Amino acid sequence: MSAPDPSSLDASNIVAFLDDIFTRRGGEEYLGEPVTMAEHMLQGATIAEQNGQPDEIIVGALLHDIGHFTSEFGTFTMDDTEDRFHEDAGAEVLDRFFPPVITECVRQHVAAKRFLCATKPEYLKRLSDASVHSLNLQGGPMSPQEVAEFEQNPFLKEIIQVRYLDEAGKRDDMETPPFSHFAPRVQKLVDAHMGSAS
């Protein structure tokens, strides 16, 4: 299936567009994990909400993998032999509508995995087989120079929080609310950003 055309999106329909993606494509396999794509992202957002995280973290976790659906290359599989850069595809769609903290959490969540694997050896041991496979395609742990550059990101703390939620959202026994539960939070961030940008 070809990627949706984001050119027709505006502040009034971006949330409905995202909801539709979750509805139509959320049941797709998530990288060989025991959850679907929608379950994975909804679990991260639910865990963030249960822990009293701010809207930016909840929505960042909810949307971090949206690029698997908006990328022209489609979703990742364990048979892939090269990276699909879903993080860039997702950030590109969200960039006009969300504050930079959200788009950076989306754009940098893959880099955050590489960062944590380089700086926290115990993190690498926690990764699933699928996550290790994608790590190898994405460049492996960061070099010291890459670590130093990544640490300069003004949203480093939020990006790392979303990354941990990414890893946590892979449970085969967790109930979550649907996307519509989070939609008001998503719309609030869109409205605040679009209002400040106008």
N, C-alpha and C positions, 0 to 999 in steps of 0.2 A: 504494500500500500504506500502511495506517495505521501510525503509530508504535507500537513496542512499549510495553506498559504496564510502567513501571518499579516500580510499587507492590509487585509480588510479589518483588522482588529482595532478597537479603541477602548477607552476606559469603561465604556458601558457594556462591552461584551467579552472582555478578556476573561473574566471569572467564569462566565458561562462556557466559553471555549475550553478552559481548563477542566471544568466539570465534565464536559462532553468527552474529553480525552480520557479521563478516569473511567467514565461509563463505558465507552466503546472499546478501549484498548487496555484497560487496567487488568483484565484477566490474563494477559499474556505472561509467559514464563519470565521470571526474573533471574537471568544469568545462572541457571542451574541451582538456584536456592530453593528452599522448601516453601516459598511464598510467591505470590504473583507480583507483578510490578506495582499495582495499586496497593495491595496489602503491605508491601515494603515501605512505600512512602507514607501511607496512612499510619503505620505503626510508629515510624519515627516522629511524626507530628503528634500522635497520641501520647507517646512517652514524654515528649517535650511539654505538652499541655499538663499532663499529670504531675510533672515536676515543677510547675509554676513558671516555666520559661516565658520570656516576652514574646509578643507576636512575631517579631522578626525571626526568632529561632524556630518557632512552630511552623511558620510559613516557609522558611528556608528548608526545613526538613521535609515538609509536604511536597515541595516543588523541586528538590535538588536533582532528581533523575528525570525530569520532564523531557529533557533532550533526547531520551531514548525514543520518545514518541514523535518529536518534531524534527529529528535528524533525517536527512534524506537516505541515510544508510539503514534506518530501522533499529530494532533492538539488538543488543549484544547476545552472542551465544558462546557456549564453551568451545565451539569449533572455530571461532574467529582466530585469525593469525595476525591481525593488525588492529590498532585502536580505531574507534569510530568517533572519538572526540565529542561524545554526547554532552559533556559539560559546556562546551562552547555553543552547541546547537541550542541548548536550553536557555543559556544566558542571553543569546541573541534574541530569542522570542520575548523574554521577560524584560529586557533592558529598558524599553520605553515606558513600562507601566509600573515598575517597582523601584523602591529606593536602592541605592547602590549596595547596601548591606545584603539585600536579598540576592541580587544578581551576582555578587561576589561569592556568596555561599554556594550558589549553583556553579559558577564558573570555576571555583577553586576547590570543590570537594574532592576531586581526583588528586590534585596537587597536595591536598591536606593528607591524603592517605600516604603518598610518597614521603611527605614531611615527617609524619608520625613514625613511619617505618624506619626512617633514618635517625630519628632522635629518641625513640622509645622502642628498644628491641622487643619488649614484652608485647607491644601492639602488633607487631608482625606475627607473633605466635598465635594471636587471637583471630587472625583472618581465616575466613572460610576458603575452601579450595577454589571456588569461583573467584573470590576476591584476590587471591594470590595469582590466579591466571590473568585477570585483568591488570593487576599491578605489573606483571612482567611485560604486558603489551604497552603499558603506559609509561615505561621508562625505569621501573624499579625504584628503590629508595633514592631520595635526593642526594646529590653530591653536597659537600660542605658549602660550596658557593651558592647552590640553589637554596639550601636551608637559610643561609644568611639573607638572600634576596626575599624569600618567602616571608621571613619574620618581619619584614618592613611593611607588609600589608596592613592598612589601618583597621581592617576588620578581622584580623587574625583570630582573636578570641571567639568571635561568632562562627567563623569558618570551621574552627576546630570542634566547637560544640555540635555543629551540624554533622561533621564527619563522624563523631562518636554516635550520634543518633542514626546515621546511615548504617553503621555496623550493628546497632541494637535492633534495627527493624527487620529482623529475619527469623522471627519466631513462628512456628507452625501451629501454635496454640493460643494466639492472641486475638481477641475480639476488638474491633475498632469501629468508631462511627464512620459514616460515609463522608465523601468530600464535602457534601452540603453542610455538614456540621462546622467545617472550617471556613466555608465560603465567606461569612461575614468578616472574619479576620483578614482574609485575603482582600476583600473589597475595601476594607478600611485602609489597608496599606496602599492600595492602588489610588484611592481617592486622595490620601494625604500626599502621595508623591506627585500625582498629576496636578493637584492644587498648587503645590509649591513650585512646579515646573512651568505653570502658566503665567 
